[in-house]
Amino acid sequence: MNVAKIHIDGFYDHVMPPTAEEEAALRSLPADEEERLSALGLSSFLKGVRGADYHRRHLFEPTCTIDGLTAGYQGEGAKTVLPATASAKLEFRLVPEEDPEQILEALRRHLRDHGFGDVTVVPISAEKPVRTTLDSPFVRLVCRTAEELYGRPPSLLPNMAGTGPMYHFVRDLGLPTTGAGVGYPDSRAHAPDENIRITDFVLGTKHIAAILDGFARD
């Protein structure tokens, strides 16, 4: 069994491969695997991916994460019981052009086809994935101002491995979106000790100001 793939039928049907420009940006990203492994306390990534393959899986492939499992007795002391119910929370990170409703139906079908038709699937929230093209004039503005401020060309990540309401801006309003973060490999995003460095924060603030100024001028 390929443990690095999600076995829901149709899960990868609509995944868009990277364009030639996105592939070039991916291959130009700095090698930060060691810092990432150290921050996560890991010795290696699934399937031993490194370099461009590591970035490709991180940025261009969808994921399925089991966020939590609940069943049986979990109070103080020991109690031998057969749980009447069990629950799990799943999270899918999708990529263009996957549709959350289609993925939800694919999950229900997968459970039904494998003998778990009595499992109730309750959606909590959903966002459609989207990606701004790297040749957008706005992306070029962000890159130009970053180089002027930091003194070197920025690394371009074609999309982030996160969730946000960007689809409504890009597709519904026709507006390009981009991020200019101030994190570093040991920022520990979403952890209790999430952090940024003050110097990075100050530079990031100046970059936002430069983007706004350049946007007004252009």
C-alpha positions in Angstrom: 0.0 0.0 0.0 1.3 3.5 -0.9 1.0 5.2 2.5 1.9 8.6 0.9 -1.3 8.7 -1.2 -4.9 9.3 -0.2 -7.0 6.2 -1.2 -10.3 8.0 -1.8 -11.4 7.2 -5.4 -11.3 10.4 -7.5 -9.5 12.4 -5.0 -6.7 13.5 -7.4 -8.9 13.7 -10.6 -8.9 17.5 -10.8 -5.5 18.4 -9.4 -3.8 20.9 -11.6 -0.1 20.2 -12.3 2.3 23.2 -11.9 2.9 25.3 -15.0 6.4 25.6 -16.4 6.8 29.0 -14.6 5.5 27.5 -11.3 7.9 24.5 -11.7 10.8 26.9 -12.3 9.8 28.9 -9.2 9.6 25.6 -7.2 13.1 24.5 -8.3 14.6 27.9 -7.3 13.3 27.7 -3.7 16.1 27.4 -1.1 16.7 24.0 0.6 15.1 24.3 4.0 14.4 20.6 4.6 16.8 20.3 7.5 15.4 23.3 9.4 11.9 22.0 8.8 12.7 18.5 10.0 14.4 19.9 13.1 11.5 22.2 13.9 9.1 19.2 13.6 11.3 16.7 15.4 11.4 14.4 12.4 14.2 12.4 10.9 12.8 12.3 7.4 9.7 13.1 5.3 7.3 10.5 3.9 8.8 8.6 1.0 12.1 10.3 1.7 11.3 13.2 -0.5 14.0 16.0 -0.8 14.6 19.1 -2.9 12.1 19.8 -5.6 10.0 16.8 -4.8 9.7 18.0 -1.2 8.5 21.4 -2.3 6.2 19.9 -5.0 4.4 17.7 -2.5 4.2 20.5 0.0 2.8 23.1 -2.4 1.0 21.3 -5.2 -0.5 18.1 -3.7 -3.7 17.9 -1.6 -3.7 16.4 1.9 -6.0 14.6 4.3 -5.2 15.0 8.0 -6.9 13.2 10.9 -7.0 16.1 13.4 -8.5 14.0 16.3 -10.1 10.8 17.4 -12.6 10.2 20.2 -14.0 6.9 21.5 -14.6 4.9 24.7 -13.9 5.9 28.3 -11.3 8.6 28.8 -11.9 9.6 32.4 -9.8 9.0 35.5 -8.7 5.4 36.2 -9.4 2.3 34.3 -12.8 1.1 33.0 -13.2 -1.7 30.4 -16.1 -0.7 28.2 -17.1 -1.2 24.6 -17.7 2.3 23.1 -21.1 2.8 21.5 -19.9 5.7 19.4 -16.7 7.0 18.0 -15.8 10.2 16.1 -13.0 11.7 14.1 -12.2 15.1 12.7 -10.7 15.2 9.2 -9.2 18.1 7.4 -8.5 18.3 3.6 -6.2 20.9 2.1 -7.2 21.1 -1.5 -5.4 22.5 -4.6 -6.9 24.1 -7.8 -9.2 22.9 -9.4 -10.6 20.6 -6.6 -14.0 21.3 -5.3 -14.9 20.8 -1.6 -18.4 19.5 -2.4 -17.0 16.9 -4.8 -14.4 15.8 -2.2 -17.0 15.6 0.5 -19.2 13.3 -1.7 -16.1 11.3 -2.7 -15.4 10.7 1.1 -19.0 9.6 1.7 -18.8 7.3 -1.3 -15.5 5.8 -0.2 -16.9 5.0 3.3 -20.1 3.5 1.8 -18.1 1.4 -0.7 -15.9 0.0 2.1 -18.7 -1.1 4.4 -19.0 2.1 6.5 -22.2 3.5 5.2 -23.5 4.0 8.7 -20.8 6.7 9.4 -22.3 10.1 9.5 -20.2 12.8 7.8 -20.9 16.4 9.0 -19.1 19.2 7.1 -17.9 22.1 9.3 -16.6 24.6 6.8 -15.1 24.7 3.3 -13.1 27.0 1.1 -12.4 26.6 -2.6 -8.7 26.6 -3.5 -7.3 29.1 -5.9 -3.9 30.3 -7.2 -2.8 33.7 -8.6 -0.6 33.3 -11.7 3.1 34.2 -11.2 3.1 36.6 -14.2 0.5 38.9 -12.6 1.5 42.5 -12.6 0.7 42.6 -8.8 3.0 39.7 -8.1 5.8 41.5 -10.0 5.2 44.6 -7.9 5.4 42.6 -4.7 8.7 40.9 -5.9 10.2 44.3 -7.1 9.5 46.0 -3.8 10.8 43.0 -1.8 14.1 43.1 -3.7 14.4 46.8 -3.2 13.8 46.4 0.6 15.7 43.2 1.3 18.5 43.6 -1.3 18.0 40.3 -3.1 15.3 38.7 -5.2 12.5 36.9 -3.2 11.7 33.3 -3.3 8.3 32.7 -5.0 5.9 30.1 -3.5 3.2 29.6 -6.1 0.7 29.0 -3.3 0.6 28.5 0.5 -0.1 25.2 2.2 -3.0 26.8 4.1 -6.6 27.8 3.9 -8.1 31.3 3.4 -10.9 33.1 1.6 -8.8 33.9 -1.4 -11.1 32.2 -3.9 -13.6 35.0 -3.5 -11.0 37.7 -4.3 -9.4 35.9 -7.2 -12.4 34.3 -8.9 -15.4 36.3 -7.8 -13.8 39.8 -7.8 -11.0 39.1 -10.3 -8.3 40.4 -8.0 -4.8 38.9 -7.7 -3.7 38.0 -4.2 -0.3 37.3 -2.8 1.4 37.1 0.6 4.6 38.6 1.9 5.2 36.8 5.2 7.7 37.4 8.0 7.9 33.8 9.3 11.0 31.7 9.4 11.5 27.9 9.6 11.3 27.9 13.4 8.2 30.2 13.7 6.1 27.2 14.8 3.0 28.5 13.2 -0.3 27.7 15.1 1.7 26.2 18.1 1.5 27.6 21.6 5.0 29.1 21.1 4.4 30.5 17.6 6.8 33.4 17.1 8.4 35.9 14.7 11.5 37.9 15.0 11.1 41.6 15.7 13.6 42.5 12.9 11.6 40.5 10.4 8.4 42.1 11.6 9.8 45.6 11.1 11.0 44.8 7.6 7.7 43.1 6.8 5.9 46.3 7.8 8.2 48.4 5.6 7.5 46.0 2.7 3.8 46.3 3.0 4.2 50.1 2.9 6.4 49.8 -0.2 3.8 47.7 -1.9 1.0 50.2 -1.1 3.2 53.1 -2.4 4.2 51.1 -5.5 0.6 50.1 -6.1 -0.5 53.8 -6.0 2.2 54.8 -8.4 1.5 52.1 -10.9 
